[in-house]
């Protein structure tokens, strides 16, 4: 949460300024153009929300079948199409994270380290969410494919690192929208027990680290 509010959102706003500068010779600046990068972030958020709804509707879920006075839990079959669509979207998500890692390094090595730690912990929660939706299919091949996407993004970044200001801003906004959804969904849960105390401690600790690193990098 600290990363999202103190680093990611300002980064998206900075990308909006970069897009304005890149397109200033082609398009007349308008209030609508100033919203372009945020529309991209909204598209990323919406796409992952739609996939989450599909997963909820067609993933594995418990149902009950009455047998006299007793009930017996059953599991509805997982939809292969929805599973591969959902997993594929997270593969793209992972690929973009490591592909844009070079941008974090350019911002500062310490920023890149903090980003890596935050995303690593985030992946643990993403893994748990996918396991809940697809307990059979995901354990078979899901984790390997997601790990492979991370490696693939790193290799792609090493071969053809992003250089276009416009491309960098769009990728950051698209990734930012999807990160926003997954952070709010997995890390601020309302349907399971959580501790506000530990949440606050983590929030303050990471915020202090970001503030220190920002001061050091400047």
C-alpha positions as CSV (number, residue, x, y, z in Angstrom):
1,X,0.0,0.0,0.0
2,X,2.9,2.4,0.8
3,X,4.5,1.6,-2.5
4,X,1.2,2.3,-4.4
5,X,0.5,5.6,-2.8
6,X,4.0,7.0,-2.3
7,X,5.7,5.7,-5.5
8,X,3.5,4.1,-8.1
9,X,0.8,6.9,-8.3
10,X,3.4,9.7,-8.5
11,X,5.2,7.7,-11.2
12,X,2.0,7.4,-13.2
13,X,1.4,11.2,-12.8
14,X,5.0,11.8,-14.0
15,X,4.3,9.6,-17.0
16,X,1.3,11.8,-17.8
17,X,3.7,14.8,-18.1
18,X,6.0,12.8,-20.3
19,X,3.2,11.9,-22.6
20,X,2.2,15.5,-22.9
21,X,5.7,16.5,-23.8
22,X,6.1,13.7,-26.3
23,X,2.8,14.5,-28.1
24,X,3.0,18.3,-27.8
25,X,4.3,18.6,-31.4
26,X,1.6,16.4,-32.8
27,X,-1.5,17.2,-30.7
28,X,-2.9,20.3,-29.1
29,X,-2.8,19.9,-25.3
30,X,-6.4,19.4,-24.0
31,X,-7.9,18.4,-20.6
32,X,-8.9,15.1,-22.2
33,X,-5.3,14.4,-23.3
34,X,-4.1,15.0,-19.8
35,X,-6.4,12.2,-18.6
36,X,-4.9,9.7,-21.2
37,X,-2.4,8.0,-18.9
38,X,-5.1,7.6,-16.2
39,X,-7.5,6.1,-18.7
40,X,-4.7,3.5,-19.5
41,X,-4.4,2.8,-15.8
42,X,-8.2,2.5,-15.5
43,X,-8.2,0.0,-18.4
44,X,-5.6,-2.2,-16.6
45,X,-7.6,-2.1,-13.4
46,X,-10.9,-2.9,-15.3
47,X,-9.3,-5.8,-17.3
48,X,-8.1,-7.5,-14.2
49,X,-11.3,-6.9,-12.3
50,X,-13.2,-8.5,-15.2
51,X,-10.9,-11.5,-15.0
52,X,-11.4,-11.8,-11.3
53,X,-15.2,-11.8,-11.7
54,X,-14.8,-14.6,-14.4
55,X,-12.7,-16.6,-12.0
56,X,-15.2,-16.2,-9.2
57,X,-18.0,-17.3,-11.5
58,X,-16.3,-20.2,-13.2
59,X,-13.4,-21.3,-10.9
60,X,-13.7,-24.0,-8.3
61,X,-16.3,-23.3,-5.7
62,X,-18.1,-25.3,-3.0
63,X,-21.7,-26.3,-3.6
64,X,-24.0,-28.5,-1.5
65,X,-26.2,-31.4,-2.4
66,X,-29.0,-32.5,-0.1
67,X,-29.2,-36.1,0.9
68,X,-32.2,-36.4,3.2
69,X,-31.4,-34.2,6.2
70,X,-27.7,-34.2,5.6
71,X,-25.7,-32.0,3.2
72,X,-22.5,-32.9,1.5
73,X,-20.0,-30.4,0.1
74,X,-19.0,-30.7,-3.5
75,X,-16.7,-28.9,-5.8
76,X,-17.8,-27.5,-9.2
77,X,-15.4,-28.2,-12.0
78,X,-12.9,-25.5,-13.0
79,X,-13.4,-23.9,-16.4
80,X,-10.3,-24.5,-18.5
81,X,-10.9,-21.5,-20.7
82,X,-11.2,-19.1,-17.8
83,X,-8.2,-20.6,-16.1
84,X,-5.9,-20.1,-19.1
85,X,-7.2,-16.6,-19.7
86,X,-6.7,-15.7,-16.0
87,X,-3.3,-17.3,-15.8
88,X,-2.3,-15.7,-19.1
89,X,-3.2,-12.3,-17.9
90,X,-1.0,-12.8,-14.8
91,X,1.8,-14.1,-17.0
92,X,1.7,-10.8,-18.9
93,X,1.5,-8.9,-15.6
94,X,4.6,-10.7,-14.3
95,X,6.4,-10.2,-17.6
96,X,5.7,-6.4,-17.5
97,X,7.0,-6.2,-13.9
98,X,10.4,-7.6,-14.8
99,X,10.5,-6.0,-18.2
100,X,10.1,-2.5,-16.6
101,X,12.6,-3.4,-13.8
102,X,15.3,-1.5,-15.7
103,X,13.3,1.7,-15.1
104,X,13.5,1.0,-11.3
105,X,17.2,0.6,-11.5
106,X,17.5,3.9,-13.5
107,X,15.5,5.6,-10.8
108,X,17.9,4.3,-8.2
109,X,19.3,0.9,-7.1
110,X,17.7,1.2,-3.6
111,X,14.3,1.9,-5.2
112,X,14.8,-1.2,-7.3
113,X,15.6,-3.3,-4.2
114,X,12.5,-2.0,-2.4
115,X,10.3,-2.6,-5.5
116,X,11.7,-6.2,-5.7
117,X,10.9,-6.9,-2.0
118,X,7.4,-5.4,-2.4
119,X,6.6,-7.4,-5.6
120,X,8.0,-10.6,-4.1
121,X,5.7,-10.4,-1.2
122,X,2.9,-9.4,-3.5
123,X,3.5,-12.5,-5.6
124,X,3.0,-14.7,-2.6
125,X,-0.5,-13.3,-2.1
126,X,-1.2,-13.6,-5.9
127,X,-0.2,-17.2,-5.7
128,X,-2.6,-17.8,-2.8
129,X,-5.5,-16.1,-4.7
130,X,-5.0,-18.3,-7.8
131,X,-4.7,-21.4,-5.7
132,X,-8.1,-20.6,-4.1
133,X,-9.7,-20.2,-7.5
134,X,-8.0,-23.1,-9.3
135,X,-6.6,-25.6,-6.7
136,X,-6.2,-28.4,-9.2
137,X,-4.9,-26.7,-12.4
138,X,-2.7,-24.1,-10.8
139,X,-0.7,-26.5,-8.7
140,X,0.0,-28.5,-11.8
141,X,1.6,-25.9,-14.0
142,X,0.6,-22.4,-12.9
143,X,3.5,-21.6,-10.6
144,X,6.1,-22.7,-13.2
145,X,4.5,-20.6,-16.0
146,X,4.3,-17.5,-13.8
147,X,7.9,-17.9,-12.8
148,X,8.8,-18.4,-16.5
149,X,7.0,-15.2,-17.3
150,X,9.2,-13.3,-14.8
151,X,12.3,-14.8,-16.4
152,X,10.9,-14.0,-19.9
153,X,10.4,-10.3,-19.0
154,X,13.9,-10.1,-17.6
155,X,15.4,-11.6,-20.8
156,X,13.2,-9.3,-23.0
157,X,14.4,-6.3,-21.0
158,X,18.0,-7.3,-21.4
159,X,17.6,-7.7,-25.1
160,X,15.4,-4.7,-25.9
161,X,15.1,-2.4,-22.9
162,X,12.2,0.1,-23.1
163,X,13.6,3.4,-24.4
164,X,10.5,5.3,-25.7
165,X,9.1,7.8,-23.2
166,X,5.6,7.2,-24.5
167,X,5.9,3.4,-24.3
168,X,7.4,3.5,-20.8
169,X,4.6,5.8,-19.5
170,X,1.9,3.5,-21.1
171,X,3.4,0.3,-19.7
172,X,3.8,1.9,-16.2
173,X,0.1,3.0,-16.2
174,X,-1.2,-0.3,-17.5
175,X,0.8,-2.2,-14.9
176,X,-0.2,0.4,-12.2
177,X,-3.9,-0.2,-12.8
178,X,-3.5,-4.0,-12.4
179,X,-1.3,-3.6,-9.4
180,X,-3.9,-1.3,-7.8
181,X,-6.6,-3.9,-8.1
182,X,-4.5,-6.8,-6.9
183,X,-3.1,-4.8,-3.9
184,X,-6.6,-3.8,-2.7
185,X,-8.0,-7.2,-3.3
186,X,-5.3,-9.3,-1.8
187,X,-3.6,-7.1,0.8
188,X,-6.7,-5.3,2.3
189,X,-9.0,-8.3,2.6
190,X,-12.5,-7.9,4.0
191,X,-13.6,-11.5,3.9
192,X,-10.9,-13.0,6.2
193,X,-9.4,-12.0,9.5
194,X,-6.6,-9.4,9.5
195,X,-4.8,-7.3,12.0
196,X,-5.0,-3.5,11.7
197,X,-2.0,-3.2,14.1
198,X,0.3,-5.3,11.9
199,X,-1.0,-3.5,8.8
200,X,-0.2,-0.1,10.3
201,X,3.3,-1.3,11.4
202,X,4.1,-2.5,7.9
203,X,2.7,0.6,6.3
204,X,4.8,2.9,8.5
205,X,7.9,0.8,8.2
206,X,7.8,0.7,4.4
207,X,6.9,4.4,4.2
208,X,9.9,5.3,6.3
209,X,12.1,3.2,4.1
210,X,10.8,4.9,0.9
211,X,11.3,8.3,2.5
212,X,14.9,7.5,3.5
213,X,15.7,6.1,0.1
214,X,14.2,9.2,-1.6
215,X,16.4,11.4,0.5
216,X,19.5,9.3,-0.2
217,X,18.8,9.2,-4.0
218,X,18.4,13.0,-4.1
